Amino acid sequence: MERLDLRRIIALGLVLVGLLGSPLAALARGDFAIGQAWAEQVLAEAFKNRQSNILIQGHGVVEKLLKDDNDGHRHQRFILRLASGQTLLVAHNIELAPRIEDLAVGDRVDFLGEYEWNPKGGLIHWTHRDPAGKHPAGWLRHQGRIYQ
C-alpha cells in the first residue's frame, strides 16, 4: 500500500510541475513572455485552449494589409504571420496611436498587446496607451519606430 501511495504522489507531482511550468501558467503568475519562441508557444497554447486577455510581446511578418475598421474607434488592421505559422489579426487603434503609414507586406512588426482568441489564429489589440491608465500600455514597432 505504501508503494502505491508513493507512485500517486510522484504522479501528482509530475502533473503539477507540468502545469506550473507551462507558459500560460507562467503568465497567470504574472510572468511575461520572454523570447520569441516562448511567446509563440504561449500564443499557440492560447489559440488551442481558446484563451484571451493575455498580454504578450512578439513579432511577425505582415502577410496582408486590410481596410481600416471604421466602426466605433478606428483601427488600422493587418495580418501578421509568426515563425510558427500561426496568423494574428492586428487591430491598432489609430484614434489613440499613430498609423503606420509605410507598412507593407513582408515587413517585420514587433508588438506588445493583448491577445484575444478567434478561430483564425487570434487578435492582437491594446497596442497603445490607455488614456484612463487602467490597462497596461502596448505598442507596435516598425522599422525602428514605436507606434503607441
C-alpha positions in Angstrom: 0.0 0.0 0.0 2.8 2.4 0.9 4.4 1.9 -2.6 1.1 2.7 -4.4 0.8 5.9 -2.4 4.3 6.9 -3.3 3.5 6.4 -7.0 0.4 8.6 -6.7 2.4 11.3 -5.0 5.1 11.2 -7.7 2.5 11.2 -10.5 0.7 14.2 -8.9 4.0 16.0 -8.5 4.8 15.5 -12.2 1.4 16.8 -13.2 1.8 19.9 -11.1 5.3 20.5 -12.4 4.0 20.2 -15.9 1.1 22.7 -15.2 3.2 25.2 -13.3 5.9 25.1 -15.9 3.7 25.8 -18.8 3.8 29.2 -20.5 0.2 30.0 -19.7 0.7 29.1 -16.1 3.7 31.5 -16.0 1.6 34.3 -17.4 -1.1 33.6 -14.9 1.5 34.0 -12.1 2.3 37.5 -13.7 5.4 36.4 -15.6 5.8 37.9 -19.1 6.7 36.0 -22.3 10.4 36.4 -22.8 11.8 35.4 -26.2 10.0 34.8 -29.5 9.9 31.0 -29.3 8.4 31.2 -25.8 5.9 33.9 -26.9 4.9 31.7 -29.9 4.4 28.8 -27.6 2.1 30.9 -25.4 0.1 32.1 -28.4 -0.2 28.5 -29.7 -1.5 27.3 -26.3 -3.9 30.2 -26.0 -5.2 29.5 -29.5 -5.6 25.8 -28.8 -7.3 26.4 -25.5 -9.5 29.4 -26.7 -8.0 31.7 -24.2 -8.0 35.5 -24.3 -6.8 38.5 -22.3 -3.1 37.6 -22.5 -0.6 40.4 -22.5 2.2 39.3 -24.9 5.2 40.6 -26.8 6.4 39.1 -30.0 6.9 39.8 -33.7 5.7 38.6 -37.1 5.8 39.4 -40.8 3.0 41.3 -42.4 1.1 38.8 -44.6 -1.8 41.0 -45.6 -2.9 44.6 -45.3 -6.7 45.1 -44.6 -9.0 48.0 -44.8 -9.3 50.1 -41.7 -12.1 49.2 -39.3 -14.1 52.5 -39.1 -17.0 51.1 -36.9 -16.6 52.7 -33.5 -13.0 53.5 -32.7 -10.9 53.5 -36.0 -8.4 50.7 -36.2 -5.6 50.0 -38.7 -5.8 46.3 -39.5 -3.3 43.8 -40.9 -2.4 40.1 -40.6 0.9 39.0 -39.1 2.4 35.6 -39.7 4.5 34.2 -36.9 7.5 31.9 -37.5 5.3 29.1 -36.1 2.9 29.6 -39.0 0.1 31.0 -36.7 -1.5 34.2 -38.0 -2.7 37.1 -35.9 -5.0 40.0 -36.9 -3.6 43.2 -35.5 -6.2 45.9 -34.7 -4.2 49.0 -34.0 -6.3 51.9 -32.6 -5.5 54.9 -34.8 -7.5 57.3 -32.7 -5.1 56.8 -29.8 -1.9 56.0 -31.6 -0.3 56.9 -34.9 -0.9 54.9 -38.0 2.0 53.0 -39.5 1.9 54.9 -42.9 4.6 52.9 -44.8 3.6 49.4 -43.7 3.9 46.8 -46.5 3.5 43.1 -47.0 6.8 41.4 -45.9 7.7 43.9 -43.3 8.5 42.8 -39.8 6.4 44.2 -37.0 7.2 43.8 -33.3 4.2 44.1 -30.9 3.2 44.3 -27.3 -0.5 43.9 -26.9 -3.4 41.8 -25.7 -4.2 38.5 -27.3 -7.8 37.6 -27.9 -8.8 34.2 -29.3 -10.6 33.9 -32.6 -11.0 30.9 -34.9 -8.5 32.2 -37.4 -5.5 32.4 -35.1 -6.3 35.3 -32.8 -6.2 39.1 -32.5 -3.7 41.5 -31.0 -5.1 44.8 -29.8 -4.4 47.3 -27.0 -1.2 48.3 -29.0 -1.4 51.8 -27.5 -1.6 53.7 -24.2 -4.8 53.6 -22.2 -5.9 57.2 -21.7 -7.6 56.1 -18.4 -4.4 54.5 -17.2 -6.2 51.3 -16.2 -4.8 48.9 -18.9 -1.2 48.1 -19.5 0.2 50.1 -22.4 1.0 48.3 -25.6 2.9 49.3 -28.8 3.9 48.3 -32.3 7.5 48.7 -33.7 8.1 49.0 -37.4 11.5 49.9 -38.9 12.8 51.0 -35.5 9.9 53.4 -34.7 7.5 52.8 -31.9 3.8 53.4 -32.5 1.9 53.9 -29.2 
